[in-house]
Amino acid sequence: MVKYLTILCVLVTTQFSQAQTTDLAIVIPNIYKVTGQIEVSLYDGPDHFLSKGHQFKSVICKVDQSSEKCIVEDIPVGEYAVALYFDENYDGELNLNFWGIPREAYGFSKNVKPIVKAPSYDECKIDVKNQKEIVIELIY
């Protein structure tokens, strides 16, 4: 009996000590130009939100059709904010005009549409445990 209880305790402890991970699918339904790539960035806190090089995880998806699904794999369950942009010319940057307004399409989780300034992490954050797929419409 003691042997079975020991095995049960080890199994339960092992199960809880492993972080739960999941995949997050991001659907982009409104791609007007079927060329280029979409860079999706996942941020895990407000400190470096929208700072290039400080994202928690990022993926690049080639655009082959007017609606794409990008998958961010193997992320720990938790809260994240998603930012993406449509890199039409494959230069790896969100191109801006003279005033700093994006020339290429972009989008955020919860489909936040910034008016005067970039959105905050809190405005865009989602719970990845409850949402396995989100839709982000590009802002042109």
C-alpha positions as CSV (number, residue, x, y, z in Angstrom):
1,M,0.0,0.0,0.0
2,V,2.8,2.4,0.9
3,K,4.4,1.6,-2.5
4,Y,1.3,2.6,-4.4
5,L,0.9,5.8,-2.4
6,T,4.5,6.7,-3.1
7,I,4.0,6.2,-6.8
8,L,0.8,8.2,-6.8
9,C,2.6,11.1,-5.0
10,V,5.4,11.1,-7.5
11,L,3.0,11.1,-10.4
12,V,1.0,14.0,-9.0
13,T,4.1,16.0,-8.1
14,T,5.5,15.5,-11.6
15,Q,2.3,16.6,-13.2
16,F,2.1,19.8,-11.3
17,S,5.8,20.7,-11.6
18,Q,5.7,20.7,-15.4
19,A,4.5,24.0,-16.8
20,Q,1.5,23.7,-19.0
21,T,2.1,24.8,-22.6
22,T,-0.1,25.4,-25.5
23,D,-0.2,26.7,-29.0
24,L,-1.9,29.9,-30.1
25,A,-3.3,30.3,-33.6
26,I,-3.6,33.9,-35.0
27,V,-5.9,34.2,-37.9
28,I,-5.5,37.3,-40.2
29,P,-8.5,37.4,-42.5
30,N,-8.1,40.6,-44.4
31,I,-4.9,40.5,-46.4
32,Y,-5.3,42.7,-49.5
33,K,-2.0,41.9,-51.2
34,V,-0.9,38.2,-51.5
35,T,2.8,38.8,-51.2
36,G,5.2,39.4,-48.4
37,Q,5.2,38.0,-44.8
38,I,3.5,38.6,-41.5
39,E,5.6,38.9,-38.4
40,V,3.8,38.0,-35.2
41,S,5.2,39.0,-31.8
42,L,4.1,37.8,-28.4
43,Y,4.8,39.9,-25.4
44,D,4.6,38.5,-21.8
45,G,4.5,41.8,-19.9
46,P,4.2,45.6,-20.2
47,D,7.9,46.5,-19.6
48,H,9.0,46.0,-23.2
49,F,5.7,45.9,-25.0
50,L,6.3,46.8,-28.7
51,S,10.1,47.1,-28.3
52,K,11.8,45.2,-31.1
53,G,14.0,42.5,-29.8
54,H,12.2,42.2,-26.5
55,Q,9.3,40.0,-27.5
56,F,8.7,36.8,-25.6
57,K,8.3,34.8,-28.9
58,S,7.9,35.7,-32.5
59,V,7.1,33.9,-35.7
60,I,7.1,34.9,-39.4
61,C,4.5,33.5,-41.7
62,K,4.7,33.7,-45.5
63,V,1.6,35.2,-47.2
64,D,0.2,32.9,-49.8
65,Q,-3.5,33.8,-49.6
66,S,-5.9,36.6,-48.5
67,S,-6.4,34.9,-45.1
68,E,-3.5,33.3,-43.1
69,K,-3.2,31.4,-39.9
70,C,0.1,31.8,-38.0
71,I,0.7,29.4,-35.1
72,V,2.9,30.3,-32.1
73,E,3.9,27.0,-30.7
74,D,4.7,25.7,-27.2
75,I,4.1,28.8,-25.1
76,P,3.4,28.6,-21.3
77,V,-0.2,29.2,-20.4
78,G,-0.6,32.8,-19.2
79,E,-1.4,36.3,-20.3
80,Y,0.2,37.8,-23.4
81,A,-0.3,40.6,-25.9
82,V,0.1,40.1,-29.6
83,A,1.3,42.6,-32.1
84,L,1.8,41.9,-35.8
85,Y,2.6,43.6,-39.0
86,F,2.4,42.8,-42.7
87,D,5.9,43.1,-44.1
88,E,5.0,43.5,-47.8
89,N,8.6,44.1,-49.0
90,Y,10.4,41.5,-46.9
91,D,12.7,44.0,-45.2
92,G,12.0,42.8,-41.7
93,E,10.7,46.2,-40.5
94,L,7.4,48.0,-40.1
95,N,8.0,50.8,-42.5
96,L,6.9,54.3,-41.3
97,N,6.3,57.5,-43.1
98,F,7.9,60.9,-42.2
99,W,5.6,61.4,-39.2
100,G,6.1,57.9,-37.8
101,I,2.8,56.5,-39.1
102,P,3.0,53.0,-40.4
103,R,3.1,52.5,-44.2
104,E,2.5,48.8,-43.8
105,A,-0.6,47.1,-42.2
106,Y,-0.4,46.1,-38.6
107,G,-2.7,44.8,-35.8
108,F,-3.0,43.9,-32.2
109,S,-4.8,41.3,-30.1
110,K,-8.3,42.2,-29.1
111,N,-8.3,44.2,-32.4
112,V,-7.3,47.3,-30.6
113,K,-7.2,50.2,-33.0
114,P,-4.8,53.0,-31.8
115,I,-6.0,56.6,-32.4
116,V,-3.2,58.9,-31.2
117,K,-0.6,56.5,-29.7
118,A,0.4,52.9,-29.6
119,P,-1.9,50.7,-27.4
120,S,-0.7,49.5,-24.0
121,Y,0.0,46.0,-23.0
122,D,-3.1,46.0,-20.8
123,E,-5.3,47.0,-23.6
124,C,-4.1,44.1,-25.8
125,K,-3.5,41.3,-23.3
126,I,-5.3,38.0,-23.6
127,D,-5.5,34.9,-21.5
128,V,-3.9,32.1,-23.6
129,K,-5.3,29.4,-21.3
130,N,-8.8,30.2,-22.4
131,Q,-8.1,31.3,-26.0
132,K,-6.4,29.0,-28.4
133,E,-7.2,31.0,-31.5
134,I,-7.7,34.7,-32.0
135,V,-8.5,36.8,-35.0
136,I,-6.6,40.0,-35.7
137,E,-7.7,42.2,-38.5
138,L,-5.0,44.3,-40.2
139,I,-5.2,48.0,-40.0
140,Y,-4.3,49.7,-43.3
